[in-house]
Amino acid sequence: MPFIPCDGAGERDRGARSPRHAQIEALVSRVLRERLARGLNDPRVQGMVSIVGVDLSPDFSSARVRISVLPEDRERLTLSGLRSATRHLESALREGTELRRVPRLSFEIDEAHKRERALYAALDSVRPAAPDDDDASDSLTSPPTSDTPDGGKTPGDSI
């Protein structure tokens, strides 16, 4: 497999991965989701844990698992519990797949949803306020009146 260059953040070019690469990422994600759905015997893993994505290294030796945890105040504690259960989850991968070599797992909190929320909040703060012109808003939201002989219908309206 050819070397896939990485940018400064460590992200690979998502378009350059092979179908086999995508298939193994999906397999790892599915097996981990199923195992987390059954629960772990670690009291630190609390709340709703979602696997947002799996990034497999080009040589299939390691996988970075991006997670999201709700409520957000339990993220760090849950991440700590998942990191200590890494060997157990790798064993579940070994049992749940037919891979010759199971990738080493590393877990991290996916910050994308937080950045997205901050972006929307920033956009909302600069969005112009709705006009306070009562006449304009009434004409847009009020239904037609039936003062006309045809019940408020105009000649272009259909039945």
N, C-alpha and C positions, 0 to 999 in steps of 0.2 A: 504494500500500500504506500503511495507517495506521501511525503511529508506535507502536512498541512500547516502553513505558517499561522502564527497567532499574533493578534494585536497586543497592545500594551495591557489590556484588561484581562487577557488570557482567554478570550472568547475565540472560538474557531469560526471560520467562514461557514455558515450553516448550509450554503448552497453546494459546497464542495464535498460533503460527506456522501458515502456510498449507501445504497439501499440496505446493505447488510448492517452498516453502522446504525442507521435509523431503526432497523428491526430489533437490534440488541438493546438500544436505548428504550424502546417501547416495552420490550420484554422485562427489562430490569424495573422499569417504572410500574408495570402491571403487578409483578410479583411483590414488590415492596408495598404497593397500595393494598393488596390483599392481606399481607402480613400485618400491616398497621391497622387495617379494619378489624382484625381479630383482637388487636390490643397487645400491648407489651406489659410485662409485670414490673414496670418501673414507675413509681409514683410521680416521677418528674415529668413524664410524658402525659400532659393533660391538655384538655381542650380539643378542638378540631384540627387535626394535622392533615394538610393536603400536600401531595407531591406535585409541585408546579412543573418540574422538568428534570430530566437527567441528561447530563453532558458527559459523554463517554470520550476518553482520550483516544487519539488516533491509533494507538497500539492495543486498545481494549483492556489495558491493565488497570485503569482506575476510572471511577465514575463519580462525578460531582452531582449530588442530589440536592436540588433546590426545593425548599419546603416553605409553606405558609402555615402559620398557627393563629387560631382565633380562640380566645381573646389575645390581643397583642401583648398584654402584660406578662403572658406566660411563654413568650417566644424563647428567651434565653434559657429558662429552666428546661423546656421541652428539648431544645437543641442539645443541651448537656446530656439529657437522658438518651437521646438518639445516638449521640456520639459514643456513649458508653455501651450501647447495644449494637454497635457496628458489627462486631464479630458474630453475634447472634443473627443479625439480618443477612450477613454474607452467607452464613450457613443455610438460612432459609432460601437464599438465591440458588445455592448449590443444589438443594433438594428440589426446588421448584422449576429448575431449568435443566437442559442437557448441555450446558456450556462446559467446555473442557477446563477453561480457566475463568473463575469468577472474578470480576473486577473489584479492586479495593474501593470501598465506599467512603465518601466524605460528605458530610451534611453541612448546608449553609442556609441561612434565612434568605428568601427571595425578597429583595427590597423593591421590586418593580411596582407592586401595587401601591406602596407608600409614595413612590415618586409620581405615579399616575394621579393619586389623590391630591398630592401637593400641586401638581400641574393644573388640575381642574379647579382647585381652590384659587390659584393665582389667576386663572382665566375668569372665574366668577368675580373676582375683585376688580378686574378692569372692564368687565362687560358693562355697557351703558345701562342705566336704570330704565325701566319701562316708562313710557310717557304717561304723565298724569292727566292728560286731556280726557275728561270723562265722556265727552261727546264722541270722540273717535273710538274709544273702547266700547261704548254702548252700541254703536252702529255695527261693530264687528261681531259682538257676542249676542246681541238680541235677536230673537227669531222674527221672521216677517209677520207683520200684523195682518189681520183678516178684515181690514176696513174696506178693501176693494171688493167689487162685486164678484171677482173670481177667487176669493179666499186668500188673497195675498200672493197669488202666483203671477209671474210675469209671462209675457208671451213666449219667451224662450225656454221656460221650465217644462220638463216632461212630467208625465203622470206618475 
